[in-house]
């Protein structure tokens, strides 16, 4: 979601700020802005277009400075409009003293707004962020670092802020509570950002701030205090962040590119796996796996669907009961904790606010065995969990997750096998067969990708529809859910998924000739049941679009359109079938002319509740 970049240097930092914003564009945003310390005054430029437009505005205004902050905003409080874009100034006059950017949500902003309005402050936006700017200005005592330490104690909610003052050149102060923030160290210059990627190519010396930290950035030093105001030293890590997304090459969109990268990234994620062993998930994993007798999976969105798939695998293969929870719901309900639970979090970014909060809630209930499946080794999720498996999907620019999802599934299947082994439910022969199948995944996925021309033809039909149903059974029901999510995310076609056996319990009422029904049809033990469900659709005039395994004996006919996947893949079949659904969603969106990589109202990394 929102992104922050800030810098203090002895050179013009405008290019650094703009490049940082470009690297954060993948997170999703609807406005952006830059504020600089220029000749003793604060100046800014803001845009509700893309960073490239902001860059053009800054070039025309000849804005340059040695101290500044920049931001990409995903709207929460107030519409996506210039007056709501960050950075915010205080006072809201031509002679502003404070400039501030903010990620997160301030829950007590209404009462602070009333208080500050009574003090004479004029609000020019509907944002909770402007409240913080005015609060800092009101409390300013000539020392910005000291002021911010006191001001944040008045805030309730989640925040990462960066702020500088007209009165103190070459100084930026930042603070975090519930939203990620990092510090980048340079030679006679220092930086702050919400993501190490924003500083790729500028510095690889990174400090990850802890909850409650406030940091003072000056030219020659970085000073950090914790929530109690005590000076602390945080580890400096060398982080080789990606320098940005690769070129599109022959692809029209990053989403298409990322779909076609899946054979490689699955191979990368499984690289070095020569056998099944708990230590794949970190030191001490064997002892943890021996102690647990149940699994709790916490995730959101696409990651939640990977967790639902893993439930089928773990319960079937390892014979361990699994509960899968939407993280934002789990943290707010009364649940029954058990100390012998393995709490598994799944997150592409490792910064998903609800999943992090769910993890902390689980730990507060006494469940200390924690493991994360995550794509970012330096993320908060990895630091918070005792065990981890890092997927190697690489940077995923498209908001709709594709390669991150399939690498999560690969990691979760490894977890399934490791738990089964520890519990004596995996023979040497079974291990060898599973490893062989996993090594073959890149080739099998490539064969599915070769079906793209047939899927494009289907997409032309889907582009003219406004509703769709997706059906699956067993471990392919979560894949149907994921397929429906992808279609609605990027094409804006309303799509819902159901277990096929539920058709008669309501969804069948929606089926007409205008209702495309996508069916995930692997040749498994439920195939005959699924065929009966398909007949129920045809009897009502529904149009079936079936992704069938080569040997499933489902044939095309009137109202039945079939694309055959090259092979049946047993337990790993969900990974192959979801690739075909990704292609269907992508090409339907292309046919409708939507902004595939940046769908409206959505963000890549959801770092607020």
C-alpha positions in Angstrom: 0.0 0.0 0.0 1.4 3.5 0.9 5.1 4.0 0.4 7.6 6.3 2.2 11.0 7.6 1.1 13.0 10.3 2.9 16.6 11.5 2.8 19.1 13.9 4.3 22.2 14.5 2.2 24.7 17.1 0.8 23.5 16.5 -2.7 20.2 17.0 -4.5 18.0 14.2 -3.3 15.1 14.7 -5.7 16.2 11.9 -8.0 16.6 9.6 -5.1 13.1 10.3 -3.8 11.5 9.9 -7.2 13.4 6.7 -7.9 12.3 5.3 -4.6 8.7 6.1 -5.3 9.0 4.3 -8.7 10.3 1.2 -6.9 7.3 1.3 -4.6 4.7 1.7 -7.4 4.1 -2.1 -7.3 2.5 -1.7 -3.9 -0.5 0.2 -5.3 -1.3 3.9 -4.9 -3.7 6.6 -6.1 -1.7 9.8 -5.4 1.9 10.7 -4.8 4.0 13.7 -3.7 7.4 15.1 -2.7 8.3 17.8 -0.2 11.7 19.4 0.0 13.7 21.9 2.1 14.5 24.6 -0.4 16.3 27.9 0.6 14.9 27.9 4.1 11.3 27.1 2.9 9.2 24.0 2.5 8.1 23.3 -1.1 6.1 20.4 -2.4 4.6 18.9 -5.5 1.6 16.4 -5.5 -0.2 14.4 -8.1 -3.2 12.1 -8.4 -1.6 10.5 -11.5 1.5 8.3 -11.7 5.0 9.0 -10.4 6.1 9.8 -13.9 3.6 12.8 -13.9 4.9 13.9 -10.5 8.5 13.8 -11.9 7.4 16.0 -14.8 5.8 18.5 -12.4 9.0 18.7 -10.3 11.2 19.1 -13.4 9.0 22.0 -14.6 9.2 23.6 -11.1 13.0 23.0 -10.9 12.5 21.6 -7.4 15.8 20.6 -5.8 16.8 20.1 -2.2 19.1 18.3 0.3 16.4 17.3 2.7 13.0 15.8 1.9 10.4 13.2 2.0 8.2 11.5 -0.6 5.1 9.3 -0.5 2.7 7.2 -2.5 -0.8 7.1 -1.0 -3.5 4.5 -1.2 -6.6 6.3 0.0 -8.2 5.4 3.3 -9.4 8.7 4.8 -10.6 11.0 2.1 -10.9 10.5 -1.6 -7.9 10.2 -4.0 -7.5 14.0 -4.6 -4.6 16.4 -4.6 -5.6 18.1 -1.3 -5.5 14.7 0.4 -2.2 13.6 -1.1 0.9 13.5 1.0 3.1 15.2 2.1 1.0 17.4 4.4 2.1 20.7 5.7 1.5 22.5 9.0 0.5 25.3 9.4 -1.6 25.1 6.2 -0.2 28.3 4.9 2.5 29.5 2.4 4.9 29.6 5.4 4.6 26.0 6.6 7.0 24.8 9.3 6.3 21.0 9.3 6.1 18.5 6.4 5.0 15.0 7.1 4.1 11.7 5.4 2.3 8.7 7.0 1.5 5.1 6.4 -1.2 3.5 8.5 -4.4 4.6 10.2 -4.8 6.9 13.2 -7.8 5.7 15.1 -8.2 8.8 17.4 -7.9 11.3 14.6 -11.4 12.7 15.1 -10.8 13.7 18.7 -7.4 15.2 17.8 -9.0 17.1 14.9 -11.5 18.7 17.2 -8.7 19.6 19.7 -6.5 21.1 17.0 -9.3 23.0 15.3 -10.1 24.6 18.6 -6.4 25.7 18.7 -6.9 27.5 15.4 -5.5 24.9 13.0 -7.2 24.9 9.6 -7.6 21.5 7.9 -7.3 21.3 4.1 -7.8 17.6 3.8 -10.0 14.7 5.1 -7.0 12.6 6.0 -6.0 11.4 9.4 -2.4 12.3 8.4 -2.9 16.0 8.5 -3.9 15.6 12.1 -0.4 14.3 12.9 1.3 17.2 11.0 -0.7 19.8 13.0 -0.1 17.9 16.2 3.7 18.0 15.6 3.6 21.7 14.8 1.5 22.4 17.9 4.0 20.5 20.1 7.1 21.7 18.3 9.8 22.9 20.8 12.7 23.6 18.6 13.9 20.0 18.7 12.1 17.9 16.1 13.4 14.6 17.5 12.1 15.4 21.0 8.8 16.7 19.7 8.0 13.6 17.6 8.8 11.4 20.6 6.1 13.2 22.6 3.7 13.6 19.7 3.5 9.9 18.9 2.4 9.2 22.4 -0.9 11.0 21.6 -1.6 8.7 18.6 -3.7 5.6 18.7 -3.5 3.2 15.8 -0.8 2.1 13.3 1.7 4.4 11.7 5.0 4.9 10.0 5.8 8.6 9.7 8.6 10.7 8.4 8.8 14.4 9.1 11.1 17.4 8.7 11.0 21.0 9.8 11.7 24.3 8.1 13.7 25.3 11.2 16.1 22.3 11.1 17.8 21.7 7.8 19.5 18.3 7.2 17.3 16.5 9.7 14.5 14.0 9.2 12.7 12.3 12.1 10.8 9.0 11.6 8.8 6.7 13.8 6.9 3.4 13.5 4.1 1.6 15.3 2.4 -1.2 13.5 3.6 -0.2 10.0 7.0 -1.2 8.6 9.9 1.3 8.4 13.6 0.9 7.6 16.6 3.2 7.8 19.3 3.2 5.1 22.8 4.2 6.0 25.1 6.2 3.6 28.4 8.0 3.6 27.6 11.4 5.1 23.9 10.9 4.2 21.0 8.8 5.5 17.7 7.6 4.4 14.3 6.3 5.6 11.8 4.2 3.7 8.9 1.8 4.1 10.7 -0.9 2.1 14.3 -1.7 1.4 13.5 -1.9 -2.3 13.0 1.9 -2.3 16.7 2.4 -1.6 18.0 -0.3 -3.9 21.0 1.2 -5.8 21.4 3.9 -3.2 22.5 1.9 -0.1 22.5 -1.7 0.9 23.1 -1.0 4.6 19.7 -1.3 6.2 18.3 -1.1 9.8 14.9 -2.5 10.5 13.2 -0.4 13.1 11.3 -2.1 15.9 7.8 -1.3 17.2 7.8 2.0 19.0 11.2 3.2 17.6 11.8 6.9 16.8 14.8 7.7 14.7 16.8 10.9 14.2 18.4 11.1 10.7 21.1 13.7 10.2 24.1 13.9 7.8 26.6 12.2 10.0 24.6 10.1 12.4 21.5 8.0 13.1 20.1 8.0 16.6 17.3 5.6 17.6 15.3 5.5 20.8 12.7 2.9 21.7 9.1 3.5 22.9 10.5 4.4 26.4 12.8 7.0 25.0 15.9 4.9 25.7 18.7 4.9 23.2 19.0 1.6 21.4 21.3 0.0 18.8 19.6 -1.9 16.0 21.5 -4.4 13.9 22.7 -3.1 10.5 22.1 -5.7 7.8 23.5 -5.8 4.3 20.4 -6.2 2.1 20.8 -6.9 -1.6 17.4 -5.6 -2.5 16.2 -6.0 -6.1 17.0 -2.9 -8.1 13.5 -2.9 -9.6 11.3 -5.1 -11.7 12.9 -6.6 -14.8 12.0 -5.3 -18.2 8.7 -6.6 -19.6 10.4 -8.2 -22.6 7.9 -9.8 -24.9 5.0 -9.5 -22.4 2.3 -6.9 -22.4 1.9 -6.7 -18.6 3.9 -7.7 -15.5 1.1 -10.0 -14.6 1.6 -12.0 -17.8 5.3 -12.0 -17.3 4.9 -13.3 -13.7 2.5 -16.0 -14.8 5.2 -17.2 -17.3 7.9 -17.0 -14.7 6.3 -19.7 -12.6 8.3 -22.7 -13.9 11.5 -20.9 -13.0 10.5 -19.6 -9.6 9.0 -22.9 -8.6 12.4 -24.4 -9.4 14.2 -21.7 -7.5 11.9 -22.2 -4.5 12.7 -25.9 -4.5 16.4 -25.5 -5.2 18.6 -27.4 -2.8 15.8 -29.6 -1.6 17.4 -33.0 -1.9 15.3 -34.7 0.7 12.5 -34.1 3.1 13.6 -32.8 6.5 12.2 -30.5 9.1 15.4 -28.4 9.0 14.2 -27.0 5.7 12.1 -24.7 7.9 14.9 -23.6 10.3 17.0 -24.8 13.2 15.0 -26.5 15.8 12.1 -27.4 13.5 12.3 -31.1 14.3 11.7 -30.5 18.0 8.8 -28.1 17.2 7.2 -30.5 14.8 7.5 -33.4 17.3 5.7 -31.2 20.0 2.7 -30.0 17.9 -0.5 -32.0 17.3 -2.4 -29.4 15.3 -1.9 -26.5 12.9 -3.4 -23.0 12.7 -2.9 -21.2 9.5 -3.4 -17.4 9.4 -3.5 -15.5 6.1 -5.4 -13.0 4.0 -6.6 -12.9 0.4 -4.8 -15.2 -2.0 -2.5 -16.4 0.8 -5.6 -17.6 2.6 -6.5 -19.8 -0.3 -3.1 -21.3 -0.3 -3.7 -22.1 3.3 -7.0 -23.8 2.5 -5.3 -26.0 0.0 -2.6 -26.9 2.5 -5.4 -28.0 4.9 -6.4 -30.7 2.5 -2.7 -31.8 2.1 -1.7 -31.8 5.8 -4.8 -33.6 7.0 -4.6 -36.2 4.2 -0.9 -36.9 4.3 0.3 -36.0 7.7 -3.0 -36.7 9.5 -2.7 -33.6 11.6 -5.9 -31.4 12.1 -5.7 -28.0 10.5 -7.7 -24.8 11.1 -7.4 -22.1 8.5 -8.4 -18.6 9.6 -8.8 -15.2 7.9 -6.3 -13.2 9.9 -8.5 -10.1 10.2 -11.3 -12.2 11.7 -9.2 -14.4 13.9 -7.8 -11.6 16.0 -11.2 -10.3 16.9 -13.0 -13.4 17.9 -12.9 -15.7 21.0 -11.0 -18.8 19.9 -9.8 -21.8 21.8 -6.0 -21.8 22.0 -3.9 -24.8 22.4 -0.1 -24.7 23.3 0.7 -27.6 21.0 -0.4 -25.7 17.9 1.9 -24.8 15.1 0.9 -21.3 14.0 1.7 -20.9 10.3 1.4 -17.4 8.7 1.4 -17.0 5.0 2.2 -13.7 3.3 3.8 -12.6 0.1 5.2 -9.3 1.5 5.7 -10.4 5.1 4.2 -7.0 6.2 0.5 -7.8 5.9 -0.9 -5.9 8.9 -3.8 -8.2 9.7 -1.7 -11.3 9.5 1.0 -9.8 11.7 -1.6 -8.8 14.2 -3.1 -12.3 14.1 0.3 -13.8 14.8 0.8 -11.6 17.8 -2.7 -12.4 19.0 -2.0 -16.1 18.8 1.3 -15.7 20.7 -0.5 -13.7 23.4 -2.8 -16.8 23.8 0.2 -18.9 24.6 0.9 -20.4 21.2 4.6 -20.0 20.8 5.4 -22.4 17.9 5.4 -20.1 14.9 6.4 -20.6 11.3 6.0 -18.4 8.3 5.8 -19.0 4.5 7.0 -15.7 3.0 8.6 -14.2 -0.1 10.7 -11.6 1.7 13.5 -12.8 3.9 13.9 -9.4 5.7 10.2 -8.9 6.4 8.6 -8.4 9.8 6.8 -11.8 9.5 10.1 -13.6 9.2 11.6 -11.7 12.1 8.5 -12.4 14.3 8.4 -16.2 13.6 10.7 -18.8 15.0 10.7 -20.8 11.8 10.4 -19.8 8.2 10.5 -21.0 4.6 11.4 -18.3 2.2 9.8 -18.7 -1.2 11.9 -17.4 -4.1 9.2 -15.8 -6.3 11.2 -12.6 -6.7 9.6 -9.2 -7.0 5.9 -9.5 -8.0 4.8 -6.2 -9.6 1.3 -7.1 -10.6 -1.2 -6.5 -7.8 -3.0 -9.8 -8.5 -0.7 -12.4 -7.1 0.3 -15.3 -9.3 3.9 -16.6 -8.9 3.8 -15.8 -5.2 0.8 -18.1 -4.8 2.2 -21.1 -6.6 5.5 -20.8 -4.7 3.5 -20.7 -1.4 1.8 -23.9 -2.5 5.2 -25.5 -3.2 6.5 -24.5 0.2 3.3 -25.7 2.0 3.6 -29.1 0.3 7.1 -29.4 1.6 5.7 -28.6 5.1 3.1 -31.3 4.6 5.8 -33.9 3.8 8.0 -32.7 6.7 5.2 -33.0 9.2 4.3 -36.4 7.8 7.9 -37.6 8.1 8.2 -36.5 11.7 4.9 -38.3 12.5 6.1 -41.5 10.8 3.6 -41.2 8.0 6.0 -40.9 5.1 7.9 -44.0 3.7 11.1 -43.7 1.8 9.3 -44.7 -1.4 6.6 -42.1 -0.9 9.2 -39.4 -0.2 11.1 -40.3 -3.4 7.9 -40.2 -5.5 6.8 -36.8 -4.0 10.3 -35.3 -4.7 10.2 -36.6 -8.2 6.8 -35.0 -8.8 8.0 -31.7 -7.3 11.1 -31.6 -9.5 8.9 -32.2 -12.5 6.6 -29.2 -11.7 8.5 -26.6 -13.8 8.0 -28.9 -16.9 4.4 -29.6 -16.1 3.6 -25.9 -15.6 5.3 -25.0 -18.9 2.9 -27.5 -20.6 -0.1 -25.7 -19.0 1.3 -22.3 -20.2 1.3 -23.7 -23.7 -2.5 -23.7 -23.6 -2.6 -19.9 -23.6 -4.0 -19.6 -27.2 -7.0 -21.8 -26.3 -7.6 -19.8 -23.1 -7.4 -16.5 -25.1 -10.4 -17.7 -27.2 -12.4 -18.4 -24.0 -11.4 -15.0 -22.6 -13.0 -13.2 -25.6 -16.4 -14.8 -24.4 -15.8 -13.9 -20.8 -15.0 -10.3 -21.6 -18.6 -9.8 -22.6 -20.0 -11.2 -19.3 -20.6 -9.5 -16.0 -20.9 -12.6 -13.8 -19.3 -16.0 -13.5 -19.4 -19.1 -11.3 -16.4 -21.2 -10.5 -16.8 -24.8 -9.2 -14.3 -27.2 -7.7 -14.3 -30.1 -5.3 -12.0 -31.3 -2.6 -8.5 -29.7 -2.7 -9.5 -27.9 -5.9 -12.3 -25.9 -4.3 -9.7 -23.4 -2.9 -8.3 -23.2 -6.4 -11.8 -22.3 -7.7 -11.9 -19.6 -5.0 -8.5 -18.3 -6.2 -9.6 -18.4 -9.9 -12.8 -16.3 -9.0 -10.7 -13.9 -7.0 -8.3 -13.3 -9.9 -11.1 -12.7 -12.4 -12.9 -10.2 -10.2 -9.7 -8.4 -9.2 -8.4 -7.5 -12.7 -11.4 -7.8 -15.1 -14.1 -6.4 -12.7 -16.3 -9.3 -13.6 -18.3 -10.4 -10.6 -17.2 -14.0 -9.9 -17.9 -16.4 -7.0 -16.7 -19.9 -6.3 -18.5 -22.8 -4.7 -17.9 -26.4 -3.9 -19.6 -28.1 -6.7 -21.8 -30.2 -4.4 -23.3 -26.9 -3.1 -24.9 -26.0 -6.4 -28.4 -27.3 -5.3 -28.1 -25.3 -2.1 -28.5 -21.9 -3.7 -26.1 -21.0 -6.6 -28.0 -23.0 -9.1 -30.7 -20.2 -9.0 -28.2 -18.0 -10.8 -27.5 -20.3 -13.7 -28.8 -19.2 -17.1 -27.4 -19.2 -20.7 -25.7 -15.9 -19.8 -23.8 -17.5 -16.8 -20.4 -19.0 -17.6 -19.5 -21.7 -15.1 -15.8 -22.5 -14.9 -15.2 -26.0 -13.6 -11.9 -27.3 -12.3 -12.1 -31.0 -13.2 -9.0 -33.1 -12.3 -9.3 -36.9 -12.8 -9.4 -37.7 -9.1 -11.8 -39.7 -6.9 -14.4 -37.0 -7.1 -14.6 -36.7 -10.9 -17.9 -38.7 -11.3 -19.5 -36.6 -8.6 -18.3 -33.5 -10.4 -19.7 -34.7 -13.7 -23.2 -34.9 -12.1 -22.8 -31.3 -10.9 -21.9 -30.3 -14.4 -25.1 -31.9 -15.7 -27.1 -29.9 -13.2 -25.6 -26.7 -14.9 -26.3 -27.9 -18.4 -29.9 -28.8 -17.5 -30.5 -25.1 -16.7 -28.8 -23.8 -19.8 -25.6 -22.8 -18.2 -22.4 -22.6 -20.3 -19.6 -24.8 -18.9 -16.0 -24.0 -19.3 -14.1 -27.0 -18.1 -10.4 -27.3 -17.3 -10.1 -31.1 -17.4 -7.2 -33.5 -17.1 -6.3 -35.4 -20.2 -7.8 -38.6 -19.0 -11.0 -37.3 -17.4 -13.3 -38.4 -20.2 -15.1 -35.1 -20.4 -15.9 -34.1 -24.0 -16.8 -30.9 -25.7 -20.4 -30.4 -26.9 -23.2 -28.0 -26.9 -22.7 -25.7 -24.0 -19.6 -27.6 -22.8 -16.2 -26.1 -23.6 -13.2 -28.2 -22.6 -9.5 -27.4 -22.4 -7.4 -30.4 -21.4 -4.4 -30.1 -19.2 -1.5 -32.2 -20.3 -1.4 -34.6 -17.4 -3.0 -35.5 -14.1 -0.7 -34.5 -11.2 -2.2 -36.1 -8.1 -1.7 -34.1 -4.9 0.1 -31.4 -6.8 -2.7 -30.9 -9.3 -3.9 -27.6 -7.7 -0.6 -25.9 -8.7 -1.2 -26.8 -12.4 -4.9 -26.0 -12.5 -4.5 -22.6 -10.9 -2.1 -21.5 -13.7 -4.9 -22.1 -16.3 -7.2 -19.9 -14.2 -4.6 -17.2 -13.9 -4.4 -17.1 -17.7 -8.1 -16.9 -18.1 -8.4 -14.0 -15.7 -5.5 -12.2 -17.3 -6.7 -12.4 -20.9 -10.3 -11.6 -19.9 -9.0 -8.4 -18.3 -6.9 -7.6 -21.4 -10.0 -8.1 -23.6 -12.0 -5.7 -21.4 -9.2 -3.1 -21.5 -8.6 -2.8 -17.7 -5.4 -1.7 -16.0 -4.2 -5.3 -15.4 -1.2 -4.6 -13.2 -2.8 -1.8 -11.1 -6.5 -2.7 -10.7 -8.7 0.0 -9.3 -9.0 0.4 -5.5 -6.5 -2.3 -4.8 -3.0 -2.3 -3.3 -0.2 -4.9 -3.5 0.9 -4.9 0.1 -1.9 -4.4 2.6 -0.1 -2.7 5.5 -3.1 -1.2 7.2 -6.1 -2.9 8.9 
